[in-house]
Amino acid sequence: MRAARAPAGPDQVAPASVLTSDPPDLRLAGIAVATWLSALATLHLTVTRAAVLAVVAALLAAALAGHLLRAPRTPSPRPPGASSRPANMALRQIAPARYGWVGVAVLLGVVCGATATGARLVVRDAEVLRELAAERARVSVELVVRDDPRALRGPANRPAMFLLRAELVRLDRPDGSHLRAPARLLVLASDPHWQGLLPGQRLTATGRLQEPQGGDLTAAVLSTNAAPLTHGEPSWAQRAAGSLRAGLQRACAPLPPAQGGLLPGLVVGDTSRLTEEVEQDFRDTGMTHLNAVSGSNVALVVGLVLLLARWARAGPWVAAALCAVALVGFVILVRPSPSVVRAATMGAIGLAALALGRPRAALPALAAGITVLVVLDPALAADAGFALSVLATSGLLLLAPGWRDALRRRGVPAGLAEALVIPAAAQVACGPVVAAISANVSLVAVPANLLAVPAIAPATVLGVIAAALSAVWPPGAEFVAWLASWPAWWLVTVARYGAGIPAGTLPWPGGVLGGLLLAAVTVILLIGFRHRTFRRSTLVVVLAVAAGAIPVRLLAPGWPASGWVVTACAVGQGDAIVLPVAPGRAVVVDAGPEAAAVDGCLRRLGVREVPLLVVSHFHADHVAGVDGVFRNRRVGTVLTPQWHEPAAGRAQVTEVASRARVPVAPVTPGWSWRDGSLTLELLNAAAPLRGTRSDPNNNSLVLAATVGAVRVLLTGDAESEQQRELLERLPADSLRADVLKVAHHGSAYQDLGFLDAVGPSVALVSAGVDNSYGHPSPVIVDRLRGLGVRVLRTDLDGDATVVQRPDGLAVVTRGAGRARHGSRRRGG
């Protein structure tokens, strides 16, 4: 087998490496990038504008090509002794011609992208579908499922929702007429029968059409509460994939939840059992790509086959054939959906070039693959997974070889050099897309992915073996899955500790502008690092910043603020209030609607122990995130109200506490609690309120907390009925407080006399951004501000903290990753 060309001497690399140091072949890069970007732009255009773009690009390409063809040819080589001037002139003519043909290729890419996308827009923007979606018409449709249904996590007291992509075959309109068009629909379903559907399955469903968000080829959204009516069975490949995936789930069932939920995600992209804790840790450390089927999965499985073929001394064509068989088998296992086919194409490019002994052909093959995939499915141009796959592969082909050789020149062994540069190159290349999506830049992503490298291959390969064995030998599959759980444990551990590193992520502008900004910074750094002076200057600056920032961060962190007395966590449309007891210890009142949100807030505050978790009432926006409070923390006791509705919220709290072996106790009137400088007192009456607008809300636990010399009133979701009851029953001094957690997210159901009686200096309002309830009420906010109260809103300010200072109270907010400060003298 022909080996990749490698330089001699100390810079020599392993001949089998796909990371060739030859100059990159960029001849097809222009048409690939142009096809991709033009398709992405055309997704936001109309059919007419797409046609104009394609025609203009075609005319420009024809004109430029004609001009290049009519240009004079390069003169023949000059005879000996002739003047060198004609030759120099010829050389000056070559460069413009070469760049001219690059321009032709770019214009042809625009034609391909705009034409392919415009043809799909004809169906997406069909007048009939647009009118039905605008009218929210109820229709009956016949569909073909395109991808696996995905469960959407939601509050505990609401039914689960399932999202899947489908292609329309036939639509029956309300007037009895029919429509046939290959339009793409997005289905939002609540019936559990949608969960077991397989790609390629035909079905009939009824529901209401809605308008899509735009930016892709989705023509409409179908919202349905009914079960689908299936027609026939899926293909044999889909049935085989479903059987093997279910077998892998059964083999992983006896494993601990973290490893058992992670393994199917590593192997086949099935994250249905992935715990929220692991999912959040992977997201924080830039390892979330491991939970989706990507080119790396293909490379691992097919690469093992290639290694075995070489060990058996098989020829290049035999090795390529074996790799193709393994690739088809793996695609069947993980299910041949469009995303999997995309990943298989990206991952197979480098391996095909390596198997045939032509590593330098990998980049042209990648460019050709991008062009073909985008033309066949223009929606991929807007798919983040497609961008990550392409960029990761490009990073390996363009960045990794030079970095590997630089390490080799410094004496690093070849294998270690490649192990170091592969995750680094992929992370750098994918960084702009990740920053655009997450609005932050992870500082631990590269080291975390580097530490994960040794475990990825054994976990994935053993998982594939377990899936294959599950069909013929289930006990053997369980044993292999147990072996795979050990490298999976290492991945979970790396993600957990990486996510816990202080300042492990930096805030960054999100969206397209943020991605382009990081891409520009990355390009400048990559070009600059070619020069020794730039490298040294950058290293000095980085070390100086680290030397100054790290000690300050560890010894005097900017968050939480020194002397803080209460924090309202930004957890979306819900409540999570934190009261400090001692460094690393705090009481938590309510847990918000999502585990990841409250866990993130407690991490930022450095809370490692929660001696008391108080649940004001059992609505999902106060308890659905209870898992996040228990995540990697010791919880002492859970206190709950005597009003046990809604039952679903109570069951969730009880189940989570029982799993952690933490006692759950309903609190009784007259209860009080003290630990250090924190004192809590329950203000509820002995008899519950009944027959109110919302009995669960109006029986919320109302707590008076004293932290040092600052009094904080926590009112849960108490509405005007409970507020009036408190106002009539308790003396005025019992309600007076420096800080008020405004009840029910600042809704209009407030008793104005109650607000006057509390007379706070600072009011904390927990509400979600652009929530559909209109919280907080502008009338209530204006009323509080009219009383001279400083109002902090988590939807606008992020995490909001009140700080005690010698001259009164101050506020510190942590919105969009920044800390903002303000003051409020007590009694103002």
C-alpha positions in Angstrom: 0.0 0.0 0.0 1.4 3.4 -0.9 2.2 5.5 2.1 1.7 9.2 2.5 4.8 11.2 1.5 6.7 12.4 4.6 9.8 14.5 5.0 13.0 12.8 6.1 14.9 13.4 9.3 13.5 14.4 12.6 10.3 15.9 11.0 9.2 12.5 9.6 5.7 11.5 10.6 4.0 8.1 10.5 3.4 7.1 6.9 -0.1 5.9 7.7 -1.2 9.3 9.0 -4.0 11.1 7.2 -2.5 14.4 8.5 -0.3 15.0 5.4 2.0 17.9 5.4 1.6 18.5 1.6 0.2 21.8 0.5 -3.6 21.7 0.7 -5.4 21.2 -2.6 -8.0 24.0 -2.6 -9.2 23.7 -6.2 -12.7 22.8 -5.3 -12.9 24.8 -2.1 -14.3 27.9 -3.8 -17.3 26.2 -5.4 -18.1 24.3 -2.1 -18.0 27.5 0.0 -20.0 29.4 -2.5 -22.6 26.7 -2.9 -23.0 26.5 0.9 -23.2 30.3 1.5 -25.5 31.0 -1.4 -27.9 28.2 -0.2 -27.9 29.7 3.3 -28.7 33.1 1.9 -31.4 31.8 -0.4 -33.2 30.1 2.4 -34.2 33.7 3.5 -35.2 34.8 0.1 -38.3 34.4 -2.1 -38.4 32.2 -5.2 -38.2 35.2 -7.5 -35.1 36.7 -5.8 -33.5 33.2 -5.7 -34.0 33.0 -9.5 -32.6 36.5 -10.1 -29.5 35.6 -8.0 -28.9 32.3 -9.9 -29.3 34.1 -13.3 -27.0 37.0 -12.5 -24.4 34.6 -11.2 -24.7 32.4 -14.3 -24.3 35.4 -16.6 -21.3 36.7 -14.7 -19.7 33.2 -14.8 -20.2 33.0 -18.6 -18.8 36.4 -19.2 -15.7 35.8 -17.0 -15.1 32.4 -18.6 -15.4 33.9 -22.1 -13.0 36.6 -21.2 -10.5 34.1 -19.9 -10.8 31.9 -22.9 -10.2 34.8 -25.3 -7.2 36.0 -23.3 -3.8 35.4 -25.1 -2.0 32.2 -24.4 1.2 32.1 -22.4 4.2 32.4 -24.9 6.4 29.3 -25.5 9.6 29.1 -23.5 12.3 31.6 -24.7 15.4 30.3 -26.4 18.8 30.5 -24.7 20.2 34.0 -24.6 16.8 35.7 -25.3 15.6 38.5 -23.2 13.8 37.6 -19.9 11.2 40.3 -20.3 8.6 38.3 -22.2 8.9 35.4 -19.7 8.3 37.8 -16.9 5.3 39.2 -18.6 4.0 35.7 -19.1 4.4 35.0 -15.4 2.4 38.1 -14.6 -0.4 36.8 -16.9 -0.6 33.5 -15.2 -1.7 34.7 -11.8 -4.7 36.8 -13.0 -5.9 33.9 -15.1 -5.7 31.4 -12.2 -7.6 33.7 -10.0 -10.1 34.3 -12.8 -11.0 30.7 -13.0 -11.3 30.6 -9.2 -13.9 33.4 -9.6 -15.7 31.3 -12.2 -15.8 28.4 -9.8 -17.2 30.6 -7.1 -19.9 32.0 -9.4 -20.9 28.4 -10.5 -21.2 27.6 -6.8 -23.6 30.5 -6.3 -25.6 29.1 -9.3 -25.7 25.6 -7.8 -26.7 26.8 -4.3 -29.3 29.4 -5.4 -30.9 27.1 -8.0 -31.1 24.0 -5.8 -32.6 26.1 -2.9 -34.9 28.1 -5.1 -36.4 24.9 -6.5 -37.3 23.8 -2.9 -38.7 27.3 -2.1 -41.3 26.7 -4.7 -42.8 24.0 -2.5 -42.0 25.7 0.9 -43.7 28.9 -0.1 -46.7 27.4 -1.9 -49.7 29.8 -1.5 -52.1 27.1 -0.4 -49.9 25.9 2.5 -49.1 29.5 3.6 -52.8 30.4 3.7 -53.7 27.2 5.7 -50.9 27.9 8.2 -51.9 31.5 8.6 -55.5 30.5 9.3 -54.3 27.7 11.7 -56.6 25.4 9.7 -57.4 21.9 11.0 -56.2 19.3 8.4 -55.6 15.7 7.9 -52.2 14.8 6.5 -50.4 11.8 5.2 -46.7 12.0 6.1 -43.4 10.1 5.8 -41.2 10.4 8.9 -37.8 11.8 8.0 -36.0 11.6 11.4 -36.3 10.1 14.8 -38.9 11.7 17.1 -37.3 13.7 19.8 -38.8 14.1 23.3 -38.9 17.7 24.5 -38.3 18.1 28.2 -40.9 20.2 30.0 -42.5 20.8 33.4 -43.5 17.8 35.4 -47.2 18.6 35.4 -47.5 18.8 31.7 -47.6 16.0 29.1 -44.4 15.3 27.2 -44.1 16.7 23.8 -42.4 15.0 20.8 -40.9 16.8 17.9 -40.2 15.1 14.5 -39.6 16.1 11.0 -41.7 14.6 8.2 -42.4 15.0 4.5 -45.9 15.7 3.3 -47.5 13.2 0.9 -51.1 14.4 0.9 -53.1 17.0 2.7 -56.9 17.0 3.1 -58.2 20.5 3.4 -61.3 21.5 5.5 -63.3 22.0 2.3 -62.7 18.4 1.2 -60.2 19.1 -1.5 -56.8 17.5 -1.6 -53.2 18.7 -2.0 -50.2 16.7 -2.9 -46.8 18.3 -2.5 -43.4 17.1 -1.2 -43.3 19.8 1.5 -41.5 19.4 4.8 -43.5 19.7 8.0 -42.4 19.9 11.6 -44.7 17.9 13.9 -45.3 18.8 17.5 -47.2 16.0 19.1 -48.3 15.1 22.7 -49.6 11.6 22.3 -47.0 9.0 23.4 -47.6 6.8 20.3 -45.5 9.2 18.3 -42.4 8.3 20.3 -41.9 4.9 18.7 -42.0 5.9 15.1 -39.2 5.1 12.7 -37.8 7.2 9.8 -39.4 6.1 6.5 -42.7 5.2 8.2 -45.9 6.4 6.5 -48.7 7.6 8.7 -51.9 9.7 8.8 -52.4 12.4 11.4 -54.8 15.2 12.1 -54.0 18.5 13.7 -53.7 22.3 13.2 -51.2 23.9 10.9 -49.1 26.8 12.1 -46.6 29.1 10.5 -42.9 28.1 10.7 -40.2 30.3 12.1 -38.4 30.4 8.8 -34.7 30.1 7.9 -35.1 26.5 6.6 -37.3 24.4 4.3 -40.1 23.8 6.8 -43.3 24.8 5.1 -45.6 24.5 8.2 -45.8 23.2 11.7 -48.4 20.6 12.5 -49.6 20.6 16.1 -51.5 17.5 17.2 -52.8 15.8 20.3 -54.0 12.7 18.5 -52.2 9.4 17.9 -50.9 8.7 14.4 -52.3 6.0 12.2 -49.5 4.1 10.6 -49.5 2.4 7.2 -47.4 -0.7 6.8 -44.0 -1.1 8.2 -40.7 0.8 7.8 -37.9 -0.6 5.6 -35.9 -3.6 6.7 -32.9 -1.3 7.4 -35.0 0.9 9.7 -36.5 -2.1 11.5 -33.0 -3.6 12.0 -31.7 -0.2 13.3 -34.7 0.0 15.7 -34.1 -3.5 17.0 -30.3 -2.9 17.6 -30.9 0.4 19.3 -33.5 -1.1 21.6 -31.1 -3.9 22.3 -28.3 -1.4 23.2 -30.7 0.4 25.6 -31.5 -2.9 27.3 -27.9 -3.8 27.6 -27.2 -0.4 29.2 -30.2 -0.5 31.6 -28.3 -2.2 34.5 -25.5 0.5 34.4 -25.5 3.6 36.6 -27.7 6.4 35.1 -24.9 8.6 34.0 -23.0 6.0 32.1 -26.1 4.1 31.0 -27.6 7.2 29.5 -24.3 8.4 27.9 -23.4 5.2 26.0 -26.3 5.1 23.6 -25.6 8.8 22.8 -21.9 8.1 22.1 -22.7 5.1 19.9 -25.9 5.9 18.0 -26.9 9.5 19.1 -29.7 8.3 21.3 -29.9 10.8 24.2 -33.4 9.8 25.4 -31.9 8.5 28.7 -29.2 11.0 29.1 -29.4 12.7 32.5 -29.8 16.5 32.6 -26.7 16.6 34.8 -24.4 14.9 32.3 -26.0 16.9 29.4 -25.3 20.2 31.1 -21.7 19.2 32.1 -21.0 18.2 28.5 -22.4 21.5 27.3 -20.3 23.5 29.7 -17.1 21.7 28.7 -17.6 21.8 24.9 -18.0 18.0 24.8 -21.6 17.9 23.7 -20.6 16.9 20.2 -19.9 13.4 21.6 -23.6 12.9 22.2 -24.5 13.2 18.6 -23.6 10.9 15.6 -20.8 12.7 13.8 -17.9 12.0 11.4 -15.8 11.1 14.5 -18.1 8.1 15.2 -17.7 7.0 11.6 -13.9 7.4 11.8 -13.7 5.4 15.0 -15.7 2.4 13.7 -14.4 2.4 10.1 -10.9 3.2 11.3 -10.8 0.1 13.4 -11.8 -2.0 10.3 -9.0 -0.2 8.3 -6.5 -1.0 11.1 -7.5 -4.7 11.1 -7.3 -4.8 7.3 -3.7 -3.4 7.3 -2.8 -5.8 10.1 -3.9 -8.6 7.7 -1.9 -7.0 4.9 -4.9 -6.4 2.7 -4.4 -4.2 -0.4 -5.7 -0.7 -0.6 -8.8 -1.6 -2.7 -9.7 -4.5 -0.3 -9.2 -2.2 2.6 -11.5 0.4 1.0 -14.1 -2.2 0.3 -14.1 -3.5 3.9 -14.4 0.1 5.1 -17.4 0.6 2.8 -19.1 -2.5 4.2 -18.4 -1.3 7.8 -19.7 2.2 6.9 -23.0 0.8 5.5 -23.4 -1.4 8.6 -22.8 1.5 10.9 -25.3 3.7 9.1 -27.9 1.0 9.4 -27.2 0.7 13.1 -27.5 4.4 13.9 -30.4 4.7 11.4 -30.1 6.2 7.9 -31.6 9.6 8.6 -30.3 12.7 6.8 -28.2 13.7 9.7 -26.5 10.3 9.8 -25.9 10.2 6.1 -24.3 13.6 6.4 -22.1 12.5 9.2 -21.1 9.3 7.3 -20.2 11.4 4.3 -18.0 13.7 6.3 -16.3 11.0 8.4 -15.7 8.7 5.4 -13.8 11.3 3.4 -10.5 11.2 5.3 -10.7 7.4 5.7 -11.3 6.8 2.0 -8.3 8.9 1.1 -6.2 7.1 3.7 -7.3 3.6 2.7 -6.4 4.4 -0.9 -3.1 5.9 0.1 -4.0 9.4 -1.1 -4.3 11.7 1.9 -3.9 14.8 -0.2 -7.2 13.9 -2.0 -9.1 14.3 1.3 -9.7 18.1 1.0 -11.0 18.0 -2.6 -13.2 15.1 -1.6 -14.5 17.1 1.3 -15.3 20.1 -0.9 -17.1 17.8 -3.4 -19.0 16.2 -0.6 -20.1 19.6 0.7 -21.3 20.7 -2.7 -23.2 17.5 -3.4 -24.9 17.4 0.0 -26.0 21.0 -0.1 -27.4 20.6 -3.6 -29.3 17.5 -2.6 -30.6 19.0 0.6 -30.2 22.8 0.8 -31.5 22.8 4.4 -28.1 21.5 5.5 -26.7 24.9 4.8 -28.5 26.2 7.9 -27.9 23.1 10.1 -25.4 23.7 12.9 -24.5 20.0 13.0 -23.5 20.1 9.3 -21.4 23.2 10.0 -19.7 21.5 12.9 -19.0 18.3 10.9 -17.5 20.3 8.0 -15.5 22.6 10.2 -14.1 19.8 12.4 -13.0 17.8 9.3 -11.5 21.0 7.7 -9.6 21.7 10.9 -8.1 18.2 10.8 -7.0 18.6 7.2 -5.8 22.2 7.2 -4.6 23.0 10.8 -3.6 19.7 12.4 -0.7 18.8 10.0 1.2 22.0 10.6 0.7 21.8 14.3 1.7 18.2 14.4 4.9 18.9 12.5 5.7 21.8 14.8 5.4 19.6 17.8 7.5 16.9 16.1 10.3 19.4 15.5 10.3 20.0 19.2 10.8 16.4 20.0 7.2 15.3 20.7 6.6 11.7 19.6 4.4 11.3 16.5 1.5 9.5 18.2 1.4 12.0 21.1 1.6 15.0 18.7 -1.4 13.8 16.7 -3.3 13.1 19.9 -2.7 16.6 21.0 -3.4 18.5 17.8 -6.6 16.6 16.7 -8.9 17.8 19.4 -7.2 21.2 19.4 -7.7 21.7 15.7 -11.3 20.5 15.7 -12.1 22.8 18.6 -10.5 25.9 17.1 -12.3 25.3 13.8 -15.7 24.7 15.4 -15.3 27.6 17.9 -17.1 30.3 16.0 -20.2 28.1 15.5 -20.2 27.0 19.1 -19.9 30.6 20.3 -22.7 31.7 18.0 -25.0 29.1 19.5 -24.0 29.3 23.2 -23.0 32.9 23.5 -19.8 31.9 25.4 -16.3 30.7 24.7 -15.2 27.7 26.8 -11.7 27.9 28.2 -11.7 24.2 29.3 -13.0 22.8 26.0 -9.6 21.9 24.5 -8.1 20.3 27.7 -11.4 18.5 28.4 -11.6 17.1 24.9 -7.9 16.2 25.1 -8.5 14.3 28.3 -11.5 12.6 26.8 -9.6 11.3 23.7 -8.4 8.0 25.3 -11.9 7.0 26.3 -13.9 7.9 23.2 -12.6 5.1 21.0 -13.0 2.2 23.5 -16.4 3.4 24.6 -17.7 3.8 21.1 -16.3 0.6 19.7 -17.4 -1.5 22.7 -20.9 0.1 22.5 -21.2 -0.9 18.8 -20.2 -4.5 19.7 -22.8 -4.5 22.5 -25.5 -3.3 20.1 -24.5 -6.0 17.6 -24.5 -8.7 20.3 -27.8 -7.6 21.7 -29.6 -9.3 18.8 -28.1 -12.7 19.3 -26.6 -12.9 22.8 -28.2 -10.4 25.3 -26.1 -11.5 28.3 -22.9 -11.0 26.3 -24.2 -7.6 25.2 -24.7 -6.6 28.9 -21.1 -7.7 29.7 -19.6 -5.7 26.8 -21.8 -2.7 27.8 -20.4 -3.0 31.4 -16.9 -2.9 29.9 -17.8 0.2 27.9 -19.2 1.9 31.0 -15.6 2.4 32.4 -14.4 4.7 29.6 -17.9 6.3 29.7 -17.3 6.9 33.5 -14.1 8.7 32.6 -15.9 10.9 30.1 -18.6 11.8 32.7 -15.9 12.5 35.3 -13.9 14.8 32.9 -17.1 16.7 32.1 -18.2 17.0 35.7 -14.8 18.4 36.9 -14.4 20.6 33.8 -17.8 22.2 34.3 -16.9 23.0 37.9 -13.8 25.0 37.1 -14.2 28.6 38.1 -14.4 31.0 35.1 -14.3 28.0 32.8 -16.3 29.9 30.2 -16.1 33.5 29.0 -19.1 35.5 27.8 -19.2 36.2 24.1 -21.7 37.8 21.7 -24.1 35.2 20.4 -25.7 34.8 17.0 -24.2 35.4 13.5 -22.2 38.5 14.6 -20.7 36.7 17.5 -19.6 33.8 15.4 -18.1 36.0 12.7 -16.3 38.0 15.4 -14.7 34.9 16.8 -13.9 33.6 13.4 -12.1 36.9 12.6 -10.1 36.7 15.9 -9.2 33.1 15.2 -7.9 33.9 11.7 -5.8 36.8 13.0 -4.3 34.6 15.7 -3.6 31.8 13.3 -1.9 34.1 10.8 -0.1 36.0 13.6 1.3 32.9 15.2 3.4 32.2 12.2 5.7 35.0 13.3 7.9 34.6 16.3 7.5 38.1 17.6 3.7 37.8 17.6 3.8 34.5 19.3 6.1 35.8 22.1 4.0 39.0 22.5 0.8 37.0 22.7 2.3 34.6 25.2 3.4 37.5 27.4 0.0 39.1 27.3 -1.8 35.8 28.1 0.5 35.1 31.0 0.2 38.6 32.4 -3.6 38.4 32.2 -3.6 35.0 33.8 -1.2 36.1 36.6 -3.4 39.0 37.4 -6.9 37.5 36.9 -6.5 34.0 38.4 -5.4 35.1 41.9 -8.1 37.8 41.9 -10.7 35.2 40.7 -9.7 32.7 43.4 -9.0 35.1 46.3 -11.6 37.8 45.7 -14.1 36.5 43.1 -16.4 39.1 41.6 -19.4 36.7 42.0 -20.9 36.2 44.4 -20.4 39.7 45.7 -18.9 40.1 49.1 -21.5 40.6 51.8 -24.4 39.3 49.7 -27.6 38.5 51.6 -30.0 37.2 49.0 -29.9 36.2 45.3 -32.8 35.7 42.9 -31.5 33.3 40.3 -32.3 33.8 36.6 -34.0 30.5 35.9 -36.5 31.6 33.4 -40.2 31.8 34.2 -40.0 30.5 37.8 -38.5 31.1 41.2 -35.2 30.1 42.8 -34.0 32.2 45.8 -30.7 31.6 47.6 -29.9 32.8 51.1 -26.3 32.4 52.4 -25.5 30.6 55.6 -21.7 30.3 55.4 -19.1 30.0 52.6 -20.3 27.2 50.3 -23.5 26.7 52.3 -26.9 28.3 51.5 -30.6 27.8 51.9 -32.5 27.5 48.7 -36.2 28.5 48.3 -37.8 26.9 45.2 -35.9 25.3 42.3 -37.3 26.9 39.2 -38.6 25.2 36.1 -35.3 23.6 34.8 -32.6 21.7 36.7 -29.7 23.1 34.6 -30.7 26.7 35.3 -30.8 26.4 39.1 -27.7 24.2 39.1 -25.9 26.8 37.1 -26.9 29.6 39.5 -25.8 27.6 42.5 -22.5 26.8 40.9 -21.9 30.5 40.1 -22.6 31.2 43.8 -20.2 28.5 44.9 -22.9 26.6 46.8 -21.8 23.1 47.7 -24.2 22.3 50.5 -27.8 23.1 51.0 -28.8 22.5 54.6 -32.4 23.4 53.8 -34.4 23.3 50.6 -37.8 25.0 51.0 -40.6 24.5 48.4 -43.1 27.3 48.6 -45.7 25.4 46.6 -45.7 22.6 44.0 -46.3 24.4 40.7 -43.8 23.2 38.1 -42.1 26.7 37.7 -41.0 26.3 41.4 -40.2 22.5 41.6 -39.4 21.1 38.1 -35.7 22.0 38.5 -35.4 20.3 41.9 -32.8 17.8 40.4 -30.5 20.7 39.9 -30.4 21.6 43.6 -29.3 18.0 44.4 -26.7 17.9 41.6 -23.3 17.3 43.2 -24.5 18.8 46.5 -25.4 17.6 50.0 -29.0 18.5 50.9 -30.0 18.3 54.5 -33.9 18.6 54.6 -36.7 19.4 52.2 -39.5 21.5 53.6 -42.9 21.6 51.8 -46.2 23.3 52.3 -49.2 21.4 53.8 -51.2 22.1 50.6 -50.2 19.1 48.4 -51.4 20.2 45.0 -50.5 19.9 42.2 -49.9 16.2 42.8 -47.4 15.9 40.0 -45.1 18.5 41.5 -45.3 17.0 44.9 -44.4 13.5 43.4 -41.4 14.9 41.6 -40.0 16.5 44.8 -40.6 13.4 46.8 -39.0 11.1 44.2 -35.9 13.2 43.9 -35.5 13.6 47.7 -36.1 9.8 48.2 -33.5 9.0 45.6 -31.0 11.1 47.5 -32.2 9.8 50.9 -33.1 13.2 52.1 -36.1 13.6 54.5 -39.2 15.6 53.3 -41.3 17.3 55.9 -44.4 19.5 55.6 -43.8 22.7 57.6 -46.3 23.7 60.3 -47.4 27.1 61.5 -45.1 28.8 63.9 -42.0 27.1 62.4 -38.7 28.9 62.7 -35.1 27.9 61.9 -31.7 29.4 62.6 -28.2 28.7 61.3 -25.3 31.2 61.7 -26.5 34.6 60.7 -29.6 33.4 58.9 -33.0 33.1 60.6 -36.2 31.9 58.9 -39.7 32.4 60.2 -42.9 31.1 58.7 -45.8 33.6 58.5 -48.6 31.3 57.2 -51.9 30.9 59.1 -52.9 27.7 60.7 -55.9 27.1 58.3 -55.4 27.0 54.5 -57.2 29.3 52.2 -59.9 27.7 50.0 -62.0 28.8 47.1 -59.5 31.4 45.9 -58.5 32.2 42.3 -55.6 29.7 42.8 -55.5 27.7 46.0 -52.0 26.4 45.4 -50.7 29.9 44.9 -52.6 31.3 47.9 -51.2 28.7 50.2 -47.6 29.4 49.3 -45.1 29.4 52.2 -44.4 33.0 53.1 -41.1 33.3 54.9 -39.4 36.2 56.8 -35.7 35.8 56.5 -33.1 37.8 58.5 -29.5 37.7 57.2 -27.3 39.7 59.5 -29.3 43.0 59.9 -31.2 42.7 56.6 -34.8 41.5 56.6 -36.0 39.7 53.5 -39.7 38.7 52.8 -40.2 35.7 50.5 -43.8 35.4 49.3 -43.8 32.5 46.8 -46.8 33.0 44.5 -49.1 34.4 47.1 -51.8 36.4 45.4 -54.0 39.2 46.6 -56.2 36.9 48.8 -53.3 35.6 50.8 -51.6 39.0 50.9 -54.8 40.5 52.4 -55.0 37.7 54.9 -51.4 38.3 56.0 -52.0 42.1 56.2 -55.2 41.7 58.4 -53.7 39.0 60.7 -50.2 40.1 61.4 -48.9 43.3 63.0 -47.3 45.8 60.6 -43.8 45.1 62.0 -44.0 41.5 61.0 -44.4 42.4 57.3 -41.8 45.2 57.2 -38.7 44.2 55.2 -35.7 45.7 53.5 -36.0 43.3 50.5 -39.2 41.9 49.0 -39.3 38.9 46.7 -42.4 40.1 44.7 -45.0 37.4 44.7 -46.1 35.5 41.6 -43.4 36.9 39.3 -44.8 40.4 39.7 -48.2 39.5 38.3 -51.1 42.0 38.6 -52.6 39.9 41.4 -51.0 42.0 44.1 -52.6 43.8 47.1 -51.3 47.4 46.9 -51.8 47.8 50.6 -49.6 44.8 51.2 -46.8 46.4 49.1 -47.1 49.6 51.1 -47.0 47.7 54.4 -43.8 45.9 53.4 -42.1 49.1 52.3 -39.0 47.5 50.8 -35.8 49.3 49.6 -35.2 46.6 47.0 -37.7 44.4 45.1 -36.7 41.2 43.4 -38.9 40.0 40.5 -38.3 36.5 39.0 -39.7 36.3 35.5 -38.8 34.7 32.2 -37.6 36.6 29.1 -40.6 37.5 26.9 -42.9 35.2 28.9 -46.4 34.7 27.6 -48.0 35.8 30.9 -47.0 39.4 30.7 -45.0 39.2 33.9 -44.1 41.4 35.6 -47.1 43.7 35.4 -46.1 47.2 34.4 -48.6 48.6 36.9 -47.0 46.8 39.8 -43.4 47.7 38.7 -44.5 51.4 38.4 -46.1 51.3 41.8 -42.9 49.9 43.4 -40.7 52.5 41.6 -43.1 55.2 42.7 -42.5 54.2 46.3 -38.7 54.7 45.7 -38.0 50.9 45.5 -35.1 49.6 43.4 -36.7 46.9 41.2 -34.5 44.1 39.9 -35.9 41.7 37.2 -34.2 38.4 36.4 -35.6 38.6 32.8 -33.6 41.9 32.3 -30.8 41.7 34.8 -30.0 38.0 35.1 -29.0 36.8 38.6 -29.8 39.6 41.0 -28.1 39.9 44.4 -28.6 42.3 47.3 -25.5 43.2 49.2 -25.2 44.6 52.7 -22.7 47.5 53.0 -21.9 49.9 55.8 -23.9 52.7 54.2 -26.9 50.6 53.3 -27.9 48.1 50.7 -26.4 47.7 47.2 -27.4 45.5 44.3 -25.2 43.5 42.0 -26.6 41.8 38.9 -25.0 39.2 36.7 -26.8 39.5 33.3 -25.2 38.3 30.0 -22.1 37.3 31.9 -21.3 40.7 33.3 -21.6 42.0 36.8 -23.3 45.4 37.2 -23.4 47.3 40.5 -25.8 49.8 42.0 -26.6 51.2 45.5 -29.7 51.7 47.5 -29.5 53.2 51.0 -31.7 51.5 53.5 -34.9 53.3 54.1 -35.0 54.9 50.7 
